[in-house]
Amino acid sequence: MSTTETEHGEREAQLVDLAAFQDPETLLRLGELSRTAVQRTENGVADVFTGTVRLDKVEEAPAEAGTFEQLDEEGLDEDERASLGLRPIIPETFLDAGVWRQRRAVWLNSSAFHATRSPVYLWRFIKTSAIGARVGARDAWSYLFATEYGELADKVRRAKAGAEHVADLRADRRKEAKARRREPVTVYALTGCTSYAAAVIALGETWGLVLIAPALIPFFGLLYFLGHRELARRAPDGTFAFLDSTAAADHDGPVTDERITNALRDIKLLTAEQTIKPLGLATRDDLGNTTVAFKTPAGLVCKAIKNRAEQFAGALGLSLERIDLTQGETPNDVILWVAATVPFSGDAPVSPLVDAERWSIWDGVPFGSNRKGLRKTLQLLWSSMLFGGAQGYGKTSAMRVPAAAGALDPQCRMLLADFKGGADWEELENIAHRVIIGADPASVDEFIELVDELIEEMDTRFAKIRRMPKAERPDMRLTPAMAQAHGMPVLMFLIDEIQEAFGVVLARKDGLKEFAALVEKLARLIRRGRACGLIIVAAAQRPSAKSVPTDFRDVILKRYSVHTVDDTSSDMILGDGQAKRGHTAAGLGRIGVGILAEEAGSEKLQVDLITPQEFEVICARGRALRIEAGTLTGYAASGLLTVSGILAQMRDAFEAAEAEELGSTDIARLLHKQDPAADWGQRDGESDKQWSSRVGARLGREIEQALDGSGRTLDRVKVTTLAGTEGRGFRRTDLTLVLGA
């Protein structure tokens, strides 16, 4: 501090910054002294470098010296260590047995990869060694005989500089070459080469050819070194490599912490110093899919990785469909799922309904598999379902799955309205209580009447439920016991191409009014009917606001869409905003794969496969179950034939043989066992060909007489006989459909 005089002669204090006049070393020393002085006070500052001074207080007098306590680094968690800038001395992954197990898996995978490439490496070694031999011989010749002088002489001669200059260069060449051949290095090298060659020859003559190969290893190693140097010179960008990179096979190799760390570094989510920490061991399911859990460093959370999932998958060398990222217990815990193959690239699994003898709709509908291979079962009793999408991508096949589940439940009453008018549902007609085919005005009127009947049935059921004791109706929903005791079977109403019916209604004179009334009735059925056992399964190609109004679509809780042309069409089926949330059927382009939207969320599925032939067998089985249970009613029951005569005998023959196919001669033998006097057996002196022709013609005549006037036929087809050979005969399913039982 200095003083100055004012205009009145008084002295005034002035503050001067003395630090500005000090050199850096002095300032640093002063800073250290100041910090030390402060730390020796009661309010000392905690410092990870110098420690915190704790003064021992005494009431009478303060302590003269303090006690230093160093911070315990092991007591700090990862976040505290990171905030203080501390790095672990030994990375935890270095001591983790699970990490080393994964690393061994990577090494084994790499070793196996290179082992399979060993023939290629052998050829590459031979080729490189040959190049080395040629290059070595060329360079040695050039050095020993000074060939560069020859090239210089040739240039001089071409420049016509005179013969004396060429002669001088040739003389210089001879002199230089002679000097080089007499150099100690040259002599030692030639001596070593000849000695090595003599030793190899002597070794071969003494011990045979067995030891020549090991003795030649240094020679071929030298040749390979020369060849490798030459190839590296030709490819200065470093593209030449003897071993193939395993990067191309990364998608088949184990997903390790190093691989994940490198991928996160590639997309700039981790710095070069940061790594992830594996949480336990990687697991693999029965399908070969891998699940890896890891913890990210502070500052990187699972959501940030999910936001860049596509770039992360690319950095791993995988497609986006092959990975899935979910958050663990904390935002820094990430669970990575990696598919063994591209999801849905294989054939669709066969539906378990194909081999099921019967099914209960109360157990749900086995619908398909998601990309992780997990089975998806739909519970349709409490929510109806809408199918949509472009033609030819499996919409009807997907709709066939819930229909098959209903067909195999004899306590489920099937209702069908097929406004497409094709043959997709003709098998279902054999078990359906009501059937409407086509989009003509009469069929649409019948559909409206059926909707009114269902509303009346719904009101009747709710009235029955209200009259029940509360112990039987705890939540006012239909139960299997209530359905059995009070005659209220589950109703499954299948409506294919519903927009065709709406179009017919809109074309009428008072179409708008009638259309609004029909939509309101359908919406009421879906909203309330699900509690009393009514399931509506509808399908439409592109349910726009005009063709299928939102009042109808919005009350359907489950929706499935196959391929669509754009996100707008996909949202019309799955619901508004689904495409923005990443769930769109636009561009799926694969038959049998679609997006399922439910109350809990949306996901991509591959629907179980049921072929039309298998669906025919399922419907025949469902008809037999209903006849046995006495639940075949309505339209399907009106087509029953009186089973007698040859048709009844053939049915007994199939039951006795427990076979699905029988040849004509098989049936004849079984009929002969039923009634030996009916002359179905082979007569004395009758050849096999004559007997087969006779019983085949007789079967045809008697079947034709039995079906006369019914409008039905039972034709012989190619079958596998009981002897295992191919022949002409009949199938049990064809007989069942003809009999209606």
Stockholm file with secondary structure:
# STOCKHOLM 1.0

chainA/1-741         MSTTETEHGEREAQLVDLAAFQDPETLLRLGELSRTAVQRTENGVADVFTGTVRLDKVEEAPAEAGTFEQLDEEGLDEDERASLGLRPIIPETFLDAGVWRQRRAVWLNSSAFHATRSPVYLWRFIKTSAIGARVGARDAWSYLFATEYGELADKVRRAKAGAEHVADLRADRRKEAKARRREPVTVYALTGCTSYAAAVIALGETWGLVLIAPALIPFFGLLYFLGHRELARRAPDGTFAFLDSTAAADHDGPVTDERITNALRDIKLLTAEQTIKPLGLATRDDLGNTTVAFKTPAGLVCKAIKNRAEQFAGALGLSLERIDLTQGETPNDVILWVAATVPFSGDAPVSPLVDAERWSIWDGVPFGSNRKGLRKTLQLLWSSMLFGGAQGYGKTSAMRVPAAAGALDPQCRMLLADFKGGADWEELENIAHRVIIGADPASVDEFIELVDELIEEMDTRFAKIRRMPKAERPDMRLTPAMAQAHGMPVLMFLIDEIQEAFGVVLARKDGLKEFAALVEKLARLIRRGRACGLIIVAAAQRPSAKSVPTDFRDVILKRYSVHTVDDTSSDMILGDGQAKRGHTAAGLGRIGVGILAEEAGSEKLQVDLITPQEFEVICARGRALRIEAGTLTGYAASGLLTVSGILAQMRDAFEAAEAEELGSTDIARLLHKQDPAADWGQRDGESDKQWSSRVGARLGREIEQALDGSGRTLDRVKVTTLAGTEGRGFRRTDLTLVLGA
#=GR chainA/1-741 SS CEEEECTTSCEEEECCCGGGGSCHHHHHHHHHHHHHHHHTSTTCCCCTTTCEEEECCCSSSCCSSEEEECCCGGGSCHHHHHHTTCCCSSCHHHHCHHHHHHHHHHHHHHHHHHHHTHHHHHHHHHHHHHHHHHHHHHHHHHHHTTHHHHHHHHHHHHTTCCHHHHHHHHHHHHHHHHHHHTSHHHHHHHHHHHHHHHHHHHHHHHHCTTTHHHHTHHHHHHHHHHHHHHHHHHCTTSCCCSSCCGGGGGGGSCCCHHHHHHHHHHTTSSCTTCCCEECSCCEECTTCCEEEEEECCTTCCHHHHHHTHHHHHHHTTCCGGGEEEEECSSTTEEEEEECSSCTTCSCCCBCTTTTCSCCCGGGCEEEEEETTCCEEEECCTTSCEEEECCTTSSHHHHHHHHHHHHHTCTTEEEEEEESSCSSTTTGGGGTCSEEEESCSHHHHHHHHHHHHHHHHHHHHHHHHHHHSCTTTCTTSCCCHHHHHHTTCCEEEEEEESHHHHHHHHHTSTTHHHHHHHHHHHHHHHHHHHGGGTEEEEEEESSCCTTTSCHHHHTTCCEEEECCBSSHHHHHHHHCTTTTTTTCCCBTCCCTTEEEEECSSCEEEEEECBCCHHHHHHHHHHHHHHHHHHTCCCHHHHTTCCCCCHHHHHHHHHHHHHTCSEEEHHHHHHHHHHHCGGGSCSCCTTCCHHHHHHHHHHHHHHHHHHHTTTTTCCCCCEEEECTTSCEEEEEEHHHHHHHHTC
#=GC SS_cons         CEEEECTTSCEEEECCCGGGGSCHHHHHHHHHHHHHHHHTSTTCCCCTTTCEEEECCCSSSCCSSEEEECCCGGGSCHHHHHHTTCCCSSCHHHHCHHHHHHHHHHHHHHHHHHHHTHHHHHHHHHHHHHHHHHHHHHHHHHHHTTHHHHHHHHHHHHTTCCHHHHHHHHHHHHHHHHHHHTSHHHHHHHHHHHHHHHHHHHHHHHHCTTTHHHHTHHHHHHHHHHHHHHHHHHCTTSCCCSSCCGGGGGGGSCCCHHHHHHHHHHTTSSCTTCCCEECSCCEECTTCCEEEEEECCTTCCHHHHHHTHHHHHHHTTCCGGGEEEEECSSTTEEEEEECSSCTTCSCCCBCTTTTCSCCCGGGCEEEEEETTCCEEEECCTTSCEEEECCTTSSHHHHHHHHHHHHHTCTTEEEEEEESSCSSTTTGGGGTCSEEEESCSHHHHHHHHHHHHHHHHHHHHHHHHHHHSCTTTCTTSCCCHHHHHHTTCCEEEEEEESHHHHHHHHHTSTTHHHHHHHHHHHHHHHHHHHGGGTEEEEEEESSCCTTTSCHHHHTTCCEEEECCBSSHHHHHHHHCTTTTTTTCCCBTCCCTTEEEEECSSCEEEEEECBCCHHHHHHHHHHHHHHHHHHTCCCHHHHTTCCCCCHHHHHHHHHHHHHTCSEEEHHHHHHHHHHHCGGGSCSCCTTCCHHHHHHHHHHHHHHHHHHHTTTTTCCCCCEEEECTTSCEEEEEEHHHHHHHHTC
//
